[in-house]
Amino acid sequence: MNIQDLRDYCLSLSDDIEEKTPFAKFHGAEDVLVFYVGGHMFCYFDINQFDTVTVKCQPERIAELKEQFDFIEEPYNGNRKYWIGIRMSQADDATVKTLVENSFLLVRESYRPKKTRKPASDR
Protein backbone atom coordinates (compact mmCIF):
# COMPACT_ATOMS: atom_id res chain seq x y z
CA MET A 1 0.00 0.00 0.00
CA ASN A 2 1.36 3.41 -0.89
CA ILE A 3 0.77 6.78 0.77
CA GLN A 4 -2.01 7.84 -1.59
CA ASP A 5 -3.88 4.55 -1.16
CA LEU A 6 -3.70 4.84 2.63
CA ARG A 7 -4.75 8.50 2.54
CA ASP A 8 -7.72 7.66 0.31
CA TYR A 9 -8.69 4.79 2.60
CA CYS A 10 -8.54 6.94 5.75
CA LEU A 11 -10.67 9.65 4.12
CA SER A 12 -13.21 7.06 2.92
CA LEU A 13 -14.04 5.90 6.46
CA SER A 14 -16.35 8.83 7.19
CA ASP A 15 -17.41 12.23 5.89
CA ASP A 16 -16.07 13.92 9.01
CA ILE A 17 -12.44 12.80 8.72
CA GLU A 18 -9.92 15.63 8.83
CA GLU A 19 -6.29 15.49 7.76
CA LYS A 20 -3.69 17.91 9.10
CA THR A 21 0.02 18.37 9.65
CA PRO A 22 -0.20 19.60 13.25
CA PHE A 23 3.46 19.16 14.12
CA ALA A 24 4.85 21.53 11.47
CA LYS A 25 6.50 23.66 14.16
CA PHE A 26 8.49 20.71 15.52
CA HIS A 27 11.82 19.81 13.96
CA GLY A 28 11.69 16.31 12.50
CA ALA A 29 7.90 16.11 12.58
CA GLU A 30 7.03 18.75 9.98
CA ASP A 31 5.77 16.18 7.50
CA VAL A 32 3.70 13.97 9.79
CA LEU A 33 0.22 13.68 8.31
CA VAL A 34 -2.47 13.02 10.92
CA PHE A 35 -6.04 11.82 10.40
CA TYR A 36 -8.71 12.84 12.90
CA VAL A 37 -12.27 11.83 13.68
CA GLY A 38 -14.22 14.00 16.08
CA GLY A 39 -11.11 16.11 16.63
CA HIS A 40 -9.03 13.15 17.84
CA MET A 41 -6.16 11.34 16.08
CA PHE A 42 -6.60 7.80 14.81
CA CYS A 43 -3.78 7.41 12.26
CA TYR A 44 -0.53 9.19 11.42
CA PHE A 45 2.65 8.79 9.39
CA ASP A 46 5.53 10.76 7.92
CA ILE A 47 4.83 11.52 4.25
CA ASN A 48 8.55 11.67 3.41
CA GLN A 49 9.48 8.48 5.21
CA PHE A 50 6.53 6.15 4.72
CA ASP A 51 7.98 3.20 6.58
CA THR A 52 5.73 3.16 9.67
CA VAL A 53 2.06 3.99 10.15
CA THR A 54 0.86 4.54 13.70
CA VAL A 55 -2.70 3.67 14.77
CA LYS A 56 -4.59 3.45 18.04
CA CYS A 57 -5.39 0.00 19.41
CA GLN A 58 -7.13 -1.58 22.37
CA PRO A 59 -4.43 -2.14 25.04
CA GLU A 60 -5.51 -5.75 25.55
CA ARG A 61 -4.90 -6.57 21.85
CA ILE A 62 -1.40 -5.14 21.45
CA ALA A 63 0.60 -8.13 22.76
CA GLU A 64 -1.50 -10.53 20.68
CA LEU A 65 -0.97 -8.48 17.51
CA LYS A 66 2.79 -8.31 18.12
CA GLU A 67 2.90 -12.11 18.44
CA GLN A 68 0.70 -12.66 15.39
CA PHE A 69 2.40 -10.20 13.01
CA ASP A 70 6.13 -9.49 12.64
CA PHE A 71 5.33 -6.06 11.22
CA ILE A 72 3.64 -4.73 14.38
CA GLU A 73 6.11 -2.62 16.35
CA GLU A 74 6.39 0.21 18.83
CA PRO A 75 4.54 3.34 17.70
CA TYR A 76 6.31 6.34 16.26
CA ASN A 77 6.14 8.92 19.05
CA GLY A 78 3.01 7.56 20.72
CA ASN A 79 2.05 5.96 24.02
CA ARG A 80 2.89 2.25 23.73
CA LYS A 81 -0.11 1.38 25.87
CA TYR A 82 -2.59 2.68 23.28
CA TRP A 83 -0.76 2.91 19.94
CA ILE A 84 1.01 0.49 17.60
CA GLY A 85 3.32 0.96 14.65
CA ILE A 86 2.79 -0.91 11.38
CA ARG A 87 5.97 -1.54 9.38
CA MET A 88 4.64 -0.90 5.89
CA SER A 89 7.34 -2.76 3.97
CA GLN A 90 6.08 -6.05 5.43
CA ALA A 91 2.38 -5.45 6.06
CA ASP A 92 -0.29 -6.63 3.64
CA ASP A 93 -2.96 -4.16 2.51
CA ALA A 94 -5.88 -6.04 4.04
CA THR A 95 -4.33 -6.10 7.51
CA VAL A 96 -3.35 -2.43 7.30
CA LYS A 97 -6.94 -1.54 6.39
CA THR A 98 -8.30 -3.67 9.23
CA LEU A 99 -5.99 -2.03 11.78
CA VAL A 100 -6.73 1.49 10.51
CA GLU A 101 -10.47 0.85 10.57
CA ASN A 102 -10.21 -0.57 14.10
CA SER A 103 -8.37 2.58 15.18
CA PHE A 104 -10.98 4.80 13.53
CA LEU A 105 -13.87 2.97 15.22
CA LEU A 106 -12.10 2.91 18.59
CA VAL A 107 -11.46 6.66 18.54
CA ARG A 108 -14.88 7.55 17.15
CA GLU A 109 -16.65 5.53 19.85
CA SER A 110 -14.38 6.75 22.65
CA TYR A 111 -15.12 10.40 21.97
CA ARG A 112 -18.73 10.21 20.81
CA PRO A 113 -20.96 12.38 23.02
CA LYS A 114 -22.71 10.26 25.60
CA LYS A 115 -26.49 10.37 25.66
CA THR A 116 -27.74 11.65 28.95
CA ARG A 117 -30.95 10.51 30.50
CA LYS A 118 -33.29 13.02 32.03
CA PRO A 119 -34.01 12.53 35.72
CA ALA A 120 -37.35 10.83 36.42
CA SER A 121 -38.69 14.08 37.86
CA ASP A 122 -38.21 15.82 34.47
CA ARG A 123 -40.09 13.23 32.41
N, CA, C and O of each residue as an XYZ file, in Angstrom:
492
protein
N       0.853     -1.169      0.000
C       0.000      0.000      0.000
C       0.902      1.236      0.000
O       1.867      1.316      0.760
N       0.575      2.179     -0.852
C       1.360      3.406     -0.887
C       0.656      4.525     -0.116
O      -0.460      4.346      0.373
N       1.311      5.664     -0.015
C       0.766      6.779      0.770
C      -0.599      7.207      0.264
O      -1.524      7.396      1.054
N      -0.733      7.360     -1.047
C      -2.007      7.842     -1.594
C      -3.138      6.850     -1.326
O      -4.257      7.255     -1.011
N      -2.854      5.563     -1.450
C      -3.879      4.550     -1.159
C      -4.316      4.611      0.303
O      -5.507      4.522      0.601
N      -3.354      4.764      1.213
C      -3.703      4.844      2.633
C      -4.471      6.124      2.926
O      -5.450      6.102      3.673
N      -4.040      7.234      2.349
C      -4.749      8.503      2.536
C      -6.185      8.378      2.055
O      -7.114      8.762      2.765
N      -6.372      7.847      0.859
C      -7.723      7.665      0.311
C      -8.560      6.766      1.216
O      -9.740      7.033      1.443
N      -7.951      5.706      1.729
C      -8.690      4.794      2.602
C      -9.119      5.503      3.887
O     -10.274      5.399      4.298
N      -8.201      6.216      4.516
C      -8.543      6.942      5.751
C      -9.691      7.915      5.509
O     -10.626      7.983      6.307
N      -9.626      8.664      4.422
C     -10.669      9.647      4.122
C     -11.997      8.990      3.773
O     -13.049      9.610      3.928
N     -11.968      7.755      3.307
C     -13.205      7.057      2.923
C     -13.988      6.521      4.121
O     -15.143      6.123      3.968
N     -13.390      6.503      5.291
C     -14.035      5.897      6.458
C     -15.231      6.690      6.963
O     -16.136      6.123      7.575
N     -15.244      7.994      6.714
C     -16.347      8.832      7.194
C     -16.257     10.204      6.529
O     -15.186     10.630      6.096
N     -17.388     10.878      6.458
C     -17.408     12.227      5.886
C     -16.776     13.261      6.806
O     -16.439     14.359      6.363
N     -16.612     12.926      8.076
C     -16.073     13.916      9.010
C     -14.604     13.690      9.372
O     -14.143     14.143     10.420
N     -13.878     12.995      8.510
C     -12.439     12.802      8.716
C     -11.715     14.086      8.321
O     -12.014     14.692      7.292
N     -10.767     14.487      9.149
C      -9.917     15.631      8.832
C      -8.480     15.148      8.731
O      -8.075     14.224      9.435
N      -7.714     15.779      7.852
C      -6.286     15.489      7.765
C      -5.527     16.790      7.973
O      -5.890     17.830      7.423
N      -4.476     16.721      8.769
C      -3.695     17.911      9.100
C      -2.231     17.521      9.284
O      -1.891     16.347      9.431
N      -1.382     18.537      9.272
C       0.024     18.374      9.650
C       0.250     19.247     10.891
O       0.825     20.331     10.791
N      -0.198     18.777     12.048
C      -0.202     19.605     13.254
C       1.163     19.820     13.910
O       1.301     20.650     14.808
N       2.156     19.079     13.464
C       3.461     19.162     14.115
C       4.471     19.946     13.281
O       5.679     19.785     13.453
N       3.980     20.789     12.383
C       4.849     21.532     11.468
C       5.876     22.401     12.188
O       6.934     22.693     11.632
N       5.581     22.810     13.399
C       6.500     23.663     14.162
C       7.622     22.863     14.827
O       8.574     23.447     15.344
N       7.519     21.551     14.819
C       8.486     20.711     15.522
C       9.492     20.103     14.545
O       9.113     19.439     13.580
N      10.760     20.336     14.806
C      11.819     19.805     13.955
C      11.739     18.276     13.894
O      11.674     17.604     14.923
N      11.746     17.754     12.691
C      11.689     16.310     12.502
C      10.287     15.753     12.386
O      10.105     14.582     12.054
N       9.289     16.587     12.660
C       7.896     16.114     12.580
C       7.062     16.993     11.651
O       5.833     16.916     11.654
N       7.726     17.819     10.865
C       7.028     18.754      9.976
C       6.113     18.056      8.979
O       5.075     18.596      8.597
N       6.493     16.877      8.569
C       5.775     16.181      7.505
C       4.947     15.002      7.997
O       4.659     14.081      7.232
N       4.566     15.025      9.258
C       3.704     13.970      9.792
C       2.259     14.337      9.477
O       1.745     15.356      9.939
N       1.619     13.495      8.686
C       0.220     13.683      8.306
C      -0.643     12.914      9.295
O      -0.427     11.725      9.529
N      -1.626     13.606      9.875
C      -2.470     13.018     10.915
C      -3.922     13.028     10.457
O      -4.399     14.013      9.894
N      -4.613     11.929     10.702
C      -6.039     11.818     10.399
C      -6.817     11.837     11.704
O      -6.460     11.169     12.674
N      -7.899     12.626     11.703
C      -8.709     12.843     12.901
C     -10.156     12.453     12.643
O     -10.656     12.580     11.525
N     -10.814     11.984     13.678
C     -12.267     11.829     13.681
C     -12.746     12.452     14.985
O     -12.227     12.141     16.057
N     -13.722     13.321     14.890
C     -14.222     13.996     16.082
C     -13.161     14.814     16.792
O     -13.231     15.003     18.006
N     -12.178     15.301     16.048
C     -11.114     16.107     16.631
C     -10.016     15.320     17.318
O      -9.157     15.908     17.976
N     -10.024     13.998     17.181
C      -9.027     13.148     17.841
C      -8.300     12.280     16.810
O      -8.908     11.786     15.860
N      -6.999     12.104     17.011
C      -6.159     11.341     16.083
C      -6.502      9.854     16.085
O      -6.779      9.265     17.130
N      -6.478      9.256     14.883
C      -6.599      7.799     14.813
C      -5.524      7.162     13.937
O      -5.337      5.946     13.986
N      -4.813      7.960     13.134
C      -3.779      7.412     12.260
C      -2.805      8.528     11.898
O      -3.215      9.658     11.631
N      -1.495      8.199     11.890
C      -0.533      9.194     11.425
C       0.725      8.526     10.885
O       1.069      7.401     11.250
N       1.404      9.268      9.993
C       2.647      8.788      9.388
C       3.393      9.959      8.767
O       2.813     11.009      8.492
N       4.680      9.763      8.553
C       5.532     10.764      7.916
C       5.421     10.579      6.405
O       5.680      9.493      5.885
N       5.034     11.646      5.704
C       4.827     11.517      4.254
C       6.139     11.405      3.478
O       6.130     10.975      2.325
N       7.252     11.778      4.079
C       8.546     11.669      3.407
C       9.311     10.406      3.775
O      10.315     10.073      3.145
N       8.843      9.723      4.775
C       9.479      8.475      5.209
C       8.356      7.504      5.570
O       8.082      7.254      6.744
N       7.728      6.974      4.555
C       6.530      6.151      4.724
C       6.901      4.712      5.065
O       6.563      3.779      4.337
N       7.600      4.552      6.185
C       7.976      3.196      6.580
C       7.130      2.671      7.730
O       6.989      1.459      7.888
N       6.565      3.570      8.537
C       5.730      3.163      9.669
C       4.462      3.998      9.719
O       4.499      5.219      9.569
N       3.347      3.326      9.930
C       2.060      3.986     10.149
C       1.675      3.689     11.590
O       1.781      2.551     12.045
N       1.229      4.710     12.303
C       0.861      4.544     13.705
C      -0.648      4.662     13.851
O      -1.259      5.604     13.347
N      -1.248      3.693     14.550
C      -2.700      3.675     14.771
C      -2.993      3.344     16.227
O      -2.179      2.732     16.919
N      -4.159      3.756     16.672
C      -4.590      3.453     18.036
C      -5.104      2.011     18.086
O      -5.597      1.479     17.091
N      -4.981      1.398     19.253
C      -5.391      0.003     19.408
C      -5.841     -0.235     20.844
O      -5.394      0.449     21.765
N      -6.719     -1.198     21.027
C      -7.128     -1.585     22.371
C      -5.899     -2.152     23.092
O      -5.206     -3.013     22.550
N      -5.628     -1.676     24.310
C      -4.435     -2.144     25.036
C      -4.362     -3.662     25.174
O      -3.277     -4.240     25.117
N      -5.501     -4.301     25.354
C      -5.508     -5.752     25.549
C      -5.193     -6.532     24.269
O      -4.944     -7.735     24.338
N      -5.198     -5.883     23.117
C      -4.905     -6.566     21.850
C      -3.459     -6.417     21.402
O      -3.007     -7.165     20.535
N      -2.729     -5.473     21.969
C      -1.402     -5.136     21.453
C      -0.430     -6.314     21.518
O       0.235     -6.606     20.523
N      -0.329     -6.989     22.642
C       0.595     -8.127     22.765
C       0.240     -9.226     21.769
O       1.123     -9.809     21.142
N      -1.041     -9.504     21.627
C      -1.502    -10.532     20.684
C      -1.119    -10.169     19.248
O      -0.648    -11.024     18.498
N      -1.316     -8.916     18.868
C      -0.971     -8.482     17.512
C       0.532     -8.571     17.265
O       0.960     -8.956     16.176
N       1.331     -8.220     18.263
C       2.788     -8.310     18.116
C       3.243     -9.754     17.943
O       4.202    -10.016     17.218
N       2.570    -10.690     18.597
C       2.895    -12.111     18.437
C       2.442    -12.636     17.081
O       3.124    -13.454     16.464
N       1.295    -12.165     16.624
C       0.702    -12.659     15.386
C       1.398    -12.107     14.140
O       1.536    -12.818     13.145
N       1.832    -10.858     14.187
C       2.400    -10.196     13.010
C       3.791     -9.642     13.312
O       3.973     -8.901     14.278
N       4.768    -10.002     12.485
C       6.131     -9.486     12.642
C       6.225     -7.994     12.353
O       7.165     -7.334     12.794
N       5.263     -7.463     11.620
C       5.328     -6.055     11.223
C       4.666     -5.096     12.214
O       4.600     -3.895     11.951
N       4.183     -5.597     13.328
C       3.644     -4.726     14.377
C       4.791     -4.379     15.318
O       5.477     -5.264     15.830
N       4.990     -3.081     15.539
C       6.108     -2.624     16.350
C       5.685     -1.478     17.257
O       4.513     -1.104     17.307
N       6.649     -0.934     17.964
C       6.387      0.213     18.831
C       5.910      1.378     17.959
O       6.337      1.506     16.812
N       5.041      2.216     18.488
C       4.541      3.344     17.705
C       5.607      4.416     17.525
O       6.526      4.545     18.334
N       5.465      5.174     16.459
C       6.311      6.344     16.258
C       5.768      7.454     17.155
O       4.690      7.991     16.896
N       6.490      7.792     18.184
C       6.145      8.916     19.054
C       4.718      8.853     19.602
O       3.988      9.842     19.551
N       4.330      7.711     20.116
C       3.006      7.558     20.718
C       3.091      6.691     21.962
O       4.070      5.969     22.151
N       2.097      6.754     22.793
C       2.049      5.964     24.017
C       1.916      4.483     23.660
O       0.942      4.085     23.020
N       2.875      3.677     24.065
C       2.895      2.247     23.725
C       1.725      1.478     24.315
O       1.446      0.357     23.891
N       1.045      2.056     25.274
C      -0.106      1.382     25.872
C      -1.325      1.443     24.953
O      -2.197      0.576     25.020
N      -1.390      2.464     24.094
C      -2.585      2.683     23.282
C      -2.333      2.724     21.777
O      -3.289      2.731     21.000
N      -1.086      2.753     21.351
C      -0.761      2.910     19.936
C       0.188      1.805     19.484
O       0.989      1.296     20.268
N       0.085      1.444     18.209
C       1.009      0.486     17.602
C       1.557      1.070     16.306
O       0.926      1.916     15.672
N       2.737      0.604     15.927
C       3.318      0.957     14.648
C       3.162     -0.213     13.688
O       3.271     -1.374     14.081
N       2.906      0.107     12.433
C       2.787     -0.911     11.384
C       3.944     -0.686     10.412
O       4.003      0.354      9.756
N       4.852     -1.636     10.313
C       5.973     -1.544      9.381
C       5.440     -1.838      7.978
O       5.126     -2.981      7.647
N       5.345     -0.803      7.172
C       4.642     -0.898      5.895
C       5.340     -1.779      4.862
O       4.679     -2.312      3.971
N       6.633     -1.942      4.956
C       7.343     -2.765      3.970
C       6.972     -4.238      4.078
O       7.185     -5.001      3.135
N       6.419     -4.647      5.219
C       6.082     -6.051      5.431
C       4.586     -6.311      5.566
O       4.147     -7.455      5.456
N       3.812     -5.279      5.799
C       2.380     -5.454      6.063
C       1.583     -5.602      4.771
O       1.861     -4.931      3.777
N       0.596     -6.483      4.797
C      -0.288     -6.630      3.641
C      -1.415     -5.599      3.738
O      -1.788     -5.164      4.828
N      -1.944     -5.220      2.581
C      -2.956     -4.162      2.512
C      -4.190     -4.463      3.351
O      -4.709     -3.576      4.029
N      -4.660     -5.691      3.312
C      -5.885     -6.042      4.040
C      -5.710     -5.854      5.547
O      -6.608     -5.347      6.218
N      -4.567     -6.257      6.073
C      -4.327     -6.104      7.512
C      -4.169     -4.636      7.880
O      -4.668     -4.201      8.917
N      -3.481     -3.869      7.041
C      -3.351     -2.428      7.295
C      -4.733     -1.791      7.361
O      -5.020     -1.022      8.278
N      -5.582     -2.104      6.401
C      -6.937     -1.535      6.390
C      -7.720     -1.944      7.634
O      -8.427     -1.124      8.221
N      -7.599     -3.196      8.032
C      -8.300     -3.671      9.232
C      -7.835     -2.917     10.469
O      -8.657     -2.513     11.291
N      -6.529     -2.722     10.611
C      -5.993     -2.029     11.780
C      -6.350     -0.542     11.773
O      -6.633      0.032     12.825
N      -6.338      0.076     10.609
C      -6.729      1.490     10.505
C      -8.209      1.648     10.823
O      -8.596      2.563     11.550
N      -9.036      0.763     10.284
C     -10.473      0.849     10.573
C     -10.746      0.616     12.060
O     -11.584      1.298     12.650
N     -10.051     -0.334     12.661
C     -10.206     -0.575     14.095
C      -9.866      0.689     14.886
O     -10.582      1.057     15.817
N      -8.778      1.346     14.512
C      -8.370      2.577     15.180
C      -9.433      3.658     15.021
O      -9.797      4.327     15.988
N      -9.925      3.825     13.808
C     -10.978      4.804     13.535
C     -12.204      4.549     14.408
O     -12.716      5.467     15.048
N     -12.671      3.304     14.432
C     -13.867      2.971     15.219
C     -13.622      3.161     16.712
O     -14.490      3.662     17.427
N     -12.456      2.768     17.178
C     -12.104      2.914     18.589
C     -12.126      4.382     19.007
O     -12.697      4.729     20.041
N     -11.510      5.233     18.212
C     -11.459      6.661     18.537
C     -12.836      7.294     18.405
O     -13.246      8.077     19.261
N     -13.548      6.960     17.342
C     -14.884      7.546     17.149
C     -15.803      7.202     18.312
O     -16.522      8.067     18.811
N     -15.785      5.954     18.743
C     -16.653      5.534     19.847
C     -16.197      6.117     21.187
O     -17.028      6.449     22.032
N     -14.903      6.240     21.379
C     -14.380      6.755     22.647
C     -14.760      8.205     22.889
O     -14.943      8.624     24.032
N     -14.880      8.968     21.816
C     -15.121     10.395     21.968
C     -16.495     10.833     21.500
O     -16.770     12.029     21.409
N     -17.352      9.883     21.205
C     -18.725     10.212     20.813
C     -19.452     10.760     22.037
O     -19.323     10.207     23.129
N     -20.218     11.844     21.867
C     -20.960     12.382     23.018
C     -21.890     11.327     23.606
O     -22.605     10.630     22.887
N     -21.859     11.230     24.907
C     -22.711     10.265     25.600
C     -24.124     10.820     25.704
O     -24.320     12.005     25.973
N     -25.101      9.955     25.489
C     -26.492     10.366     25.658
C     -26.784     10.435     27.149
O     -26.445      9.529     27.911
N     -27.405     11.504     27.536
C     -27.741     11.647     28.951
C     -29.231     11.443     29.135
O     -30.051     11.908     28.343
N     -29.547     10.751     30.181
C     -30.955     10.513     30.502
C     -31.449     11.625     31.405
O     -30.734     12.103     32.286
N     -32.677     12.021     31.167
C     -33.287     13.024     32.033
C     -33.681     12.361     33.341
O     -34.108     11.206     33.349
N     -33.543     13.080     34.444
C     -34.006     12.531     35.721
C     -35.499     12.233     35.658
O     -36.239     12.896     34.932
N     -35.936     11.242     36.416
C     -37.347     10.834     36.419
C     -38.270     12.002     36.711
O     -39.387     12.044     36.195
N     -37.839     12.937     37.514
C     -38.692     14.079     37.863
C     -38.921     15.012     36.684
O     -39.877     15.788     36.700
N     -38.057     14.958     35.645
C     -38.205     15.823     34.474
C     -39.013     15.181     33.355
O     -39.300     15.840     32.355
N     -39.382     13.926     33.497
C     -40.085     13.227     32.409
C     -41.550     13.493     32.454
O     -42.296     12.987     31.616
